């Protein structure tokens, strides 16, 4: 038989969700605005659209060398170019989770949930290190 008890969200879950909702909407707006700036030619691209088919068959290392595109956080040096502006929204959306975890740590501590507060703090640390490029894998 089905259980009629309904689950209720905790205070920290509601705080996290509320902030995530705002962050998602802001990030989507950033993506729409920067994409429109690229599509309508308001911001010139670093790599001209007509040259894109030339680069499609290249390896990443060949493409970055020939097109003058930087890897990692190097995209920040091209932030004024239409084809790199959309990275603003992507980076923002990637960071929203970190902000959400930071938001709930005080609530967890107030409730005496020290283990969850430490886990949330560790999550912030790991995500921040990963985003910074300090933690790397591969070549």
Secondary structure as GFF3:
##gff-version 3
##sequence-region A 1 139
A	DSSP	alpha_helix	11	39	.	.	.	ID=ss1
A	DSSP	three_ten_helix	49	51	.	.	.	ID=ss2
A	DSSP	alpha_helix	52	55	.	.	.	ID=ss3
A	DSSP	alpha_helix	60	67	.	.	.	ID=ss4
A	DSSP	three_ten_helix	72	78	.	.	.	ID=ss5
A	DSSP	alpha_helix	82	110	.	.	.	ID=ss6
A	DSSP	alpha_helix	114	132	.	.	.	ID=ss7
###
